[in-house]
Amino acid sequence: MSYDKNKTLRAALVKADTTLLCYAVMLFQATAMLLLTFRQQPIDAQALILAGAMPAATFIILRVLPKVWRVDRVILTLVLFLCSTGVVTLTAIARAAVTPLGQVENIGVGLVGMVGGIVFIRALKKWSRWKLPFMLLSLGAIALPLAIGQEKYGATNWISIGSSISVQPSEFVKLALTMVLAMCLSQRQSPLMKALAIGFGAALCGVLLLERDLGALLLYFLTTIILFYIATSNAPLSLAGLGAGAAGAVGAYFAFDYVKRRVASWRNPWADPTDSGYQVIQALIAIGSGGAFGMGLGLGMPRLIPLYHSDFIFAAICEQFGLVFALCLLVVYAIIVLRGISIAMSCRDSFHALTAIGIVAMIGLQTLLIVGGNIRLIPLTGVTLPFVAAGGSSMVSCMTSVGVLLGISSLNADRDQRDVDRASWQGGRA
């Protein structure tokens, strides 16, 4: 009986904590959007509508979704906070080309993808039979831009659907990569399965190199190495993989001019302040001008940063909200990663555990890559800040991945509930 009581008490405490967190997120949404509503005359009607709609949507989602499935409430709440931060930032600084309403639409589609991810992972039973279909579909999708794609910002990684929709296939293949690696590495540790996992990751990285999508390439490569090491504990082979990747990076530097330009603008952006180094310099100026507590919503000059709505939205957030808020944002990502690791450690089968680890590894690495590029810690790679930056493909991909993670957490919760019921039943019989 003590086991049952402890489980119930722990669940009640978690629910109370997440309720307070939910109210805090709703307060942030309402106050930020109301501030933007009255910053000008006449008032911003769209911001006023969002000031009511965003907290209402957050409250409904956090009430309804955990009642349908026992998902991790903390991750769900923090993801909604990150999404609302993106909407608030874009409302404050975006122009007509990237509207807050468009970002809200992307989040809406992403929420549909999240629910789809929960349903999919809960329904996926005999997952090993899906390995080869997933691999073939992933390779076909990621290679599609080489045939019919168009170049944007130096990378040929986009395909157009109609006249107004552009899709980045590499964003959606990220989830497939983690699941295929989990399928291969969760089976008995045979050399064939290990080779298949490494070969699949290498093939995807090779296509991304041809497309000049350096950010996605680095993300795929590091995720493959992390999952391989966690699944096999083979340190020598994992280090050899890192060495091969480092050698490949050096080779790419000497073989491709665009890689040399990226590295040169990172090492000394002031050597060409009006061209290749312009965006890095403007990002650093924005971060510095924001100070500890920011210049305020709608103030400053974040629009001077090229791609302030996507690649450099972290710099724009630093200028608007300040470094303290930006650091809190990074803590939120860290909590999501840690909660994801906890979910993985609670799994009773290796496929779900490796999938959960792969998803949070992707989110954590993507955050580090884009933040590191914004502050000039590493060369800019062109990935987006998860859940915050503008972009439909990135938003839907990240939300769907979190849906899979939440689905795994619900499976763990269902199993724990069955254990509680079984313990209660056995205690009653005793």
C-alpha positions as CSV (number, residue, x, y, z in Angstrom):
1,M,0.0,0.0,0.0
2,S,2.9,2.4,0.7
3,Y,4.0,2.0,-3.0
4,D,0.5,3.1,-4.1
5,K,0.4,6.1,-1.7
6,N,3.9,7.3,-2.8
7,K,3.0,7.2,-6.4
8,T,-0.2,9.1,-5.9
9,L,1.5,11.7,-3.7
10,R,4.3,12.2,-6.3
11,A,1.7,12.6,-9.1
12,A,-0.2,15.2,-7.1
13,L,2.9,17.2,-6.4
14,V,3.9,17.2,-10.1
15,K,0.4,18.3,-11.1
16,A,0.5,21.2,-8.6
17,D,3.9,22.3,-9.9
18,T,2.9,22.2,-13.5
19,T,-0.3,24.1,-12.7
20,L,1.7,27.0,-11.3
21,L,4.1,26.8,-14.4
22,C,1.0,26.9,-16.7
23,Y,-0.2,30.1,-15.0
24,A,3.2,31.6,-15.2
25,V,3.4,31.0,-19.0
26,M,-0.1,32.4,-19.5
27,L,0.8,35.5,-17.5
28,F,3.9,36.0,-19.7
29,Q,1.8,35.6,-22.9
30,A,-0.9,38.0,-21.8
31,T,1.4,40.8,-20.4
32,A,3.8,40.7,-23.3
33,M,1.1,40.9,-25.9
34,L,-0.8,43.6,-24.1
35,L,2.4,45.6,-23.9
36,L,2.8,45.3,-27.6
37,T,-0.9,46.1,-28.1
38,F,-0.5,49.6,-26.7
39,R,3.0,50.5,-27.9
40,Q,1.5,52.5,-30.8
41,Q,-1.5,54.4,-31.8
42,P,-3.8,53.2,-33.1
43,I,-3.5,50.0,-31.0
44,D,-2.3,46.8,-32.6
45,A,-5.5,44.8,-32.9
46,Q,-3.7,41.6,-33.8
47,A,-1.6,41.7,-30.7
48,L,-4.7,42.4,-28.6
49,I,-6.4,39.3,-30.1
50,L,-3.3,37.2,-29.4
51,A,-3.2,38.5,-25.8
52,G,-6.4,36.7,-25.1
53,A,-6.1,33.8,-27.6
54,M,-2.6,32.6,-26.6
55,P,-3.3,32.1,-22.8
56,A,-6.7,30.5,-23.6
57,A,-5.1,28.1,-26.1
58,T,-2.3,27.2,-23.6
59,F,-4.8,26.6,-20.8
60,I,-7.0,24.3,-23.1
61,I,-4.0,22.3,-24.4
62,L,-2.6,21.8,-20.9
63,R,-6.0,20.7,-19.6
64,V,-7.1,18.5,-22.5
65,L,-4.0,16.7,-23.7
66,P,-2.9,15.2,-20.3
67,K,-6.4,13.9,-19.8
68,V,-6.4,12.0,-23.1
69,W,-2.8,10.7,-22.6
70,R,-0.6,10.8,-19.5
71,V,2.0,12.9,-21.2
72,D,4.9,14.7,-19.5
73,R,3.3,18.0,-18.4
74,V,6.6,19.9,-17.8
75,I,7.9,19.3,-21.3
76,L,4.5,20.2,-22.8
77,T,4.3,23.5,-20.8
78,L,7.9,24.5,-21.6
79,V,7.5,23.9,-25.3
80,L,4.4,26.1,-25.3
81,F,6.4,28.8,-23.5
82,L,9.1,28.6,-26.2
83,C,6.5,28.8,-28.9
84,S,5.0,31.9,-27.3
85,T,8.4,33.5,-27.0
86,G,8.8,33.2,-30.7
87,V,5.4,34.8,-31.4
88,V,6.0,37.7,-28.9
89,T,9.5,38.4,-30.5
90,L,8.1,38.3,-34.0
91,T,5.2,40.6,-33.0
92,A,7.7,43.1,-31.7
93,I,10.1,43.2,-34.6
94,A,8.8,41.3,-37.7
95,R,7.9,43.0,-40.9
96,A,5.3,41.9,-43.5
97,A,7.5,39.2,-44.9
98,V,7.4,37.2,-41.6
99,T,4.2,37.8,-39.7
100,P,3.3,36.7,-36.1
101,L,0.0,35.3,-37.6
102,G,2.1,33.1,-39.9
103,Q,4.1,31.8,-36.9
104,V,0.8,31.1,-35.1
105,E,-0.3,29.1,-38.1
106,N,3.0,27.1,-38.1
107,I,2.5,26.4,-34.4
108,G,-1.1,25.2,-35.1
109,V,0.1,22.8,-37.7
110,G,2.9,21.8,-35.3
111,L,0.3,20.9,-32.6
112,V,-1.4,18.7,-35.1
113,G,1.9,17.0,-35.8
114,M,2.5,16.7,-32.0
115,V,-0.8,14.8,-31.6
116,G,0.1,12.7,-34.6
117,G,3.5,11.9,-33.0
118,I,1.8,10.8,-29.8
119,V,-0.7,8.6,-31.7
120,F,2.0,7.1,-34.0
121,I,4.4,6.0,-31.3
122,R,1.7,4.6,-29.1
123,A,0.3,2.6,-32.1
124,L,3.7,1.4,-33.4
125,K,4.1,-2.1,-32.1
126,K,6.2,-4.2,-34.4
127,W,8.6,-1.4,-35.1
128,S,11.4,-3.5,-36.5
129,R,9.5,-4.2,-39.7
130,W,9.4,-0.5,-40.5
131,K,13.2,-0.1,-40.6
132,L,13.8,-0.5,-44.3
133,P,10.7,1.5,-45.4
134,F,11.8,4.4,-43.2
135,M,15.4,4.2,-44.6
136,L,14.2,4.3,-48.2
137,L,11.7,7.1,-47.6
138,S,14.3,9.2,-45.7
139,L,16.9,8.8,-48.4
140,G,14.4,9.6,-51.1
141,A,13.1,12.7,-49.3
142,I,16.4,14.2,-48.4
143,A,17.8,13.7,-51.9
144,L,14.7,15.3,-53.5
145,P,16.1,18.9,-53.4
146,L,19.1,17.7,-55.6
147,A,16.6,17.0,-58.3
148,I,13.9,19.6,-58.0
149,G,15.1,21.9,-55.2
150,Q,16.0,25.5,-55.1
151,E,18.9,27.3,-53.5
152,K,18.4,29.5,-50.5
153,Y,21.2,31.2,-48.5
154,G,23.8,29.1,-50.2
155,A,22.2,25.6,-49.6
156,T,20.1,23.6,-52.0
157,N,17.8,22.1,-49.4
158,W,14.3,23.5,-50.2
159,I,11.5,22.3,-52.5
160,S,8.5,24.4,-53.5
161,I,5.0,23.2,-53.4
162,G,2.8,25.6,-55.4
163,S,3.6,29.2,-55.4
164,S,3.6,30.0,-51.7
165,I,4.8,26.9,-49.8
166,S,8.4,25.9,-49.3
167,V,9.4,22.7,-47.5
168,Q,12.8,21.7,-46.1
169,P,12.9,17.8,-46.3
170,S,16.0,17.6,-44.0
171,E,13.9,18.9,-41.1
172,F,11.4,16.1,-41.3
173,V,14.1,13.4,-41.9
174,K,15.6,14.3,-38.5
175,L,12.9,12.3,-36.7
176,A,13.2,9.4,-39.1
177,L,17.0,9.3,-38.5
178,T,16.6,8.9,-34.7
179,M,13.9,6.3,-35.1
180,V,15.9,4.2,-37.7
181,L,19.0,4.4,-35.6
182,A,16.9,3.3,-32.6
183,M,15.5,0.4,-34.6
184,C,18.9,-0.8,-35.7
185,L,20.7,-0.3,-32.5
186,S,18.0,-1.6,-30.2
187,Q,18.1,-5.1,-31.8
188,R,20.8,-7.6,-30.8
189,Q,24.2,-6.0,-31.2
190,S,25.2,-7.7,-34.4
191,P,27.9,-6.2,-36.7
192,L,25.3,-6.0,-39.5
193,M,23.0,-3.8,-37.5
194,K,25.8,-1.6,-36.4
195,A,27.0,-1.2,-39.9
196,L,23.5,-0.5,-41.2
197,A,23.1,2.3,-38.6
198,I,26.4,3.9,-39.4
199,G,25.9,3.5,-43.2
200,F,22.5,5.1,-43.0
201,G,23.7,8.1,-41.0
202,A,26.7,8.4,-43.4
203,A,24.5,8.3,-46.5
204,L,22.3,11.1,-45.2
205,C,25.3,13.2,-44.3
206,G,26.8,12.6,-47.8
207,V,23.6,13.9,-49.4
208,L,23.5,17.0,-47.1
209,L,27.1,17.7,-48.0
210,L,26.1,17.8,-51.7
211,E,23.3,20.1,-50.8
212,R,25.6,22.4,-48.8
213,D,23.3,22.1,-45.7
214,L,26.1,22.3,-43.2
215,G,24.0,22.8,-40.1
216,A,21.8,19.7,-40.8
217,L,24.9,17.7,-41.7
218,L,26.6,18.5,-38.4
219,L,23.3,17.8,-36.5
220,Y,22.9,14.4,-38.2
221,F,26.5,13.4,-37.7
222,L,26.6,14.2,-34.0
223,T,23.3,12.5,-33.3
224,T,24.4,9.4,-35.0
225,I,27.6,9.3,-32.9
226,I,25.7,9.9,-29.7
227,L,23.1,7.2,-30.3
228,F,25.7,4.7,-31.4
229,Y,27.8,5.2,-28.3
230,I,24.8,5.1,-25.9
231,A,23.5,1.9,-27.6
232,T,26.9,0.1,-27.9
233,S,29.2,1.7,-25.2
234,N,31.9,1.2,-27.9
235,A,34.2,4.2,-27.1
236,P,37.0,3.3,-29.6
237,L,34.6,3.0,-32.5
238,S,32.7,6.2,-31.5
239,L,36.0,8.1,-31.2
240,A,37.0,6.8,-34.5
241,G,33.7,8.1,-36.0
242,L,34.4,11.5,-34.5
243,G,37.9,11.5,-35.9
244,A,36.6,10.6,-39.3
245,G,34.1,13.4,-39.1
246,A,36.8,15.9,-38.1
247,A,38.9,14.7,-41.1
248,G,35.9,15.1,-43.3
249,A,35.4,18.7,-42.0
250,V,39.0,19.5,-42.8
251,G,38.6,18.0,-46.3
252,A,35.4,19.9,-46.9
253,Y,37.2,23.1,-45.9
254,F,39.8,22.7,-48.6
255,A,37.4,21.3,-51.2
256,F,34.5,23.8,-51.0
257,D,34.8,27.6,-51.2
258,Y,31.6,28.2,-49.3
259,V,33.0,26.4,-46.3
260,K,36.1,28.6,-46.4
261,R,33.9,31.7,-46.5
262,R,31.9,30.5,-43.5
263,V,35.1,29.9,-41.4
264,A,36.7,33.1,-42.5
265,S,33.7,35.2,-41.5
266,W,33.7,33.4,-38.2
267,R,37.4,33.9,-37.4
268,N,37.4,37.6,-38.3
269,P,34.0,39.1,-39.4
270,W,35.5,42.6,-39.2
271,A,37.7,41.8,-42.2
272,D,34.6,42.2,-44.4
273,P,32.1,44.1,-42.3
274,T,29.7,45.0,-45.1
275,D,29.4,41.6,-46.7
276,S,30.4,38.1,-45.3
277,G,30.9,39.4,-41.8
278,Y,27.9,41.8,-41.6
279,Q,25.4,39.4,-40.1
280,V,27.7,38.2,-37.3
281,I,28.8,41.7,-36.5
282,Q,25.2,43.0,-36.3
283,A,24.3,40.0,-34.1
284,L,27.1,40.7,-31.6
285,I,26.1,44.4,-31.5
286,A,22.5,43.5,-30.8
287,I,23.5,41.1,-28.0
288,G,25.7,43.7,-26.4
289,S,23.2,46.6,-26.7
290,G,20.5,44.5,-25.0
291,G,22.6,44.4,-21.8
292,A,21.3,42.4,-18.8
293,F,17.6,43.3,-19.0
294,G,17.1,44.3,-22.7
295,M,16.0,47.4,-24.5
296,G,12.3,46.5,-24.3
297,L,9.9,45.0,-26.7
298,G,9.8,46.8,-30.1
299,L,12.9,48.9,-29.2
300,G,16.4,48.7,-30.5
301,M,17.4,47.8,-34.1
302,P,17.2,44.0,-34.4
303,R,16.0,44.4,-38.1
304,L,19.5,45.3,-39.0
305,I,20.4,41.7,-38.5
306,P,19.9,39.6,-41.7
307,L,17.6,36.7,-41.0
308,Y,16.7,38.1,-37.5
309,H,13.5,36.0,-37.6
310,S,15.2,32.7,-38.1
311,D,19.0,32.1,-37.9
312,F,19.6,35.1,-35.6
313,I,16.4,35.2,-33.5
314,F,18.5,34.5,-30.4
315,A,20.4,37.7,-30.9
316,A,17.1,39.6,-31.4
317,I,15.8,38.1,-28.2
318,C,19.0,39.2,-26.3
319,E,18.4,42.8,-27.6
320,Q,14.7,42.9,-26.7
321,F,14.6,40.9,-23.5
322,G,18.3,41.0,-22.3
323,L,20.9,38.4,-21.3
324,V,19.1,37.3,-18.1
325,F,16.0,36.2,-20.1
326,A,18.2,34.7,-22.8
327,L,20.0,32.6,-20.1
328,C,16.6,31.5,-18.7
329,L,15.6,30.4,-22.2
330,L,18.7,28.2,-22.3
331,V,17.8,26.8,-18.9
332,V,14.4,25.9,-20.4
333,Y,16.0,23.9,-23.2
334,A,18.3,22.2,-20.6
335,I,15.2,21.2,-18.5
336,I,13.5,19.7,-21.6
337,V,16.7,17.7,-22.4
338,L,17.0,16.5,-18.8
339,R,13.3,15.5,-18.7
340,G,13.8,13.7,-22.0
341,I,16.7,11.7,-20.5
342,S,14.6,10.9,-17.5
343,I,11.9,9.5,-19.8
344,A,14.4,7.4,-21.7
345,M,15.8,6.0,-18.4
346,S,12.2,5.0,-17.4
347,C,11.6,3.0,-20.6
348,R,11.6,-0.8,-20.4
349,D,12.5,-1.4,-24.0
350,S,15.6,0.0,-25.8
351,F,13.8,1.2,-28.9
352,H,11.7,3.8,-27.0
353,A,14.7,4.7,-24.8
354,L,17.0,5.3,-27.8
355,T,14.3,7.2,-29.7
356,A,13.8,9.5,-26.7
357,I,17.5,10.1,-26.3
358,G,17.8,10.8,-30.0
359,I,15.0,13.4,-29.9
360,V,16.4,15.4,-27.0
361,A,19.9,15.1,-28.5
362,M,18.6,16.7,-31.7
363,I,16.9,19.5,-29.7
364,G,19.9,20.1,-27.5
365,L,22.5,20.0,-30.3
366,Q,20.4,22.3,-32.5
367,T,20.1,24.8,-29.7
368,L,23.8,24.8,-29.0
369,L,24.7,25.1,-32.7
370,I,22.5,28.1,-33.4
371,V,23.3,29.9,-30.1
372,G,27.0,29.2,-30.5
373,G,26.8,30.7,-34.0
374,N,25.0,33.8,-32.8
375,I,27.6,34.5,-30.1
376,R,30.5,33.6,-32.4
377,L,31.6,30.6,-30.4
378,I,31.4,28.4,-33.5
379,P,30.9,29.1,-37.2
380,L,27.3,29.8,-38.2
381,T,25.7,26.6,-39.4
382,G,22.2,27.8,-40.5
383,V,20.0,25.8,-38.2
384,T,17.1,27.4,-36.4
385,L,16.3,27.8,-32.7
386,P,13.8,25.0,-31.9
387,F,10.2,26.2,-31.3
388,V,11.2,29.9,-31.4
389,A,12.5,30.8,-34.8
390,A,10.2,31.4,-37.8
391,G,9.8,28.6,-40.2
392,G,7.1,26.1,-40.9
393,S,9.3,23.0,-41.6
394,S,11.4,23.5,-38.5
395,M,8.4,24.1,-36.3
396,V,6.3,21.2,-37.5
397,S,9.4,18.9,-37.3
398,C,10.3,19.9,-33.7
399,M,6.7,19.7,-32.5
400,T,6.2,16.3,-34.1
401,S,9.4,15.0,-32.5
402,V,8.2,16.3,-29.1
403,G,4.9,14.5,-29.8
404,V,6.8,11.3,-30.1
405,L,8.7,12.0,-26.9
406,L,5.4,12.8,-25.1
407,G,3.9,9.6,-26.5
408,I,6.8,7.6,-25.0
409,S,6.3,9.4,-21.6
410,S,2.6,8.4,-21.7
411,L,3.6,4.8,-22.4
412,N,5.8,4.9,-19.3
413,A,3.0,6.5,-17.3
414,D,0.5,3.8,-18.4
415,R,3.0,1.1,-17.4
416,D,3.5,2.8,-14.0
417,Q,-0.2,3.0,-13.5
418,R,-0.6,-0.7,-14.3
419,D,2.1,-1.4,-11.7
420,V,0.2,0.6,-9.1
421,D,-3.0,-1.1,-9.9
422,R,-1.3,-4.5,-9.7
423,A,0.3,-3.6,-6.3
424,S,-3.1,-2.5,-5.0
425,W,-4.8,-5.6,-6.1
426,Q,-2.1,-7.8,-4.6
427,G,-2.3,-5.8,-1.4
428,G,-6.0,-6.2,-1.3
429,R,-5.8,-9.9,-1.7
430,A,-3.2,-10.1,1.0
